[in-house]
Amino acid sequence: MDGDFKVPYYTRTGDSGETSLIGGERVSKDDLRVECYGNVDELNCFISLAVLYSKDEKLKNLLIKIQRDLFTLGADLAAPLNISEKLKVPRITKEYIDFLENKIDEFAKDLNPLHRFIIPGGSLLATYLHIARSICRRTERSAIKLSKIYDINKNIVPYLNRLSSLFFVLARYANKLENINDIEI
């Protein structure tokens, strides 16, 4: 990256209640597309708490990779599908979904099977991961709403669905690390 480039802290371009999508289209800040990638940003910020409290390097590294991937997701949502190829917008691909499925299998293999729903919580880390799961589900719902209005990448909703499942497994894994049993209802 060019050392002379500086990101401004403010531009004043959003003072009228509008923002720009990738490609320059101006939309209202309450546009469903902006709400959806705002949910992605909230999820990414919340994952930072889980990273902070994770003592397990394998889990911490996975969470940081997910955070990076969420920037790709945000860009994908902020860039209409018909945008110029010249902009080279990163997109969520099937490989992202496959990666999450592999991680679900990897982290779930040593967990006890569930026969009932569980109460979210246990350790502090597990609690943060359950909250991340819940934010991810909200993000998924907003992406589904968005897909009814705009053409979006067909991989976005499955990606979010798998990611929330991964957070559930990771919360259980975090409790296992702390020798805390899940509380079934």
Secondary structure by P-SEA (a helix, b strand, c coil): ccccbbbbcccccccccccccccccccccccaaaaaaaaaaaaaaaaaaaaaacccaaaaaaaaaaaaaaaaaaaaaacccccccccccccccaaaaaaaaaaaaaaacccccccccccccccaaaaaaaaaaaaaaaaaaaaaaaaaccccccaaaaaaaaaaaaaaaaaaaaaaaaccccccc
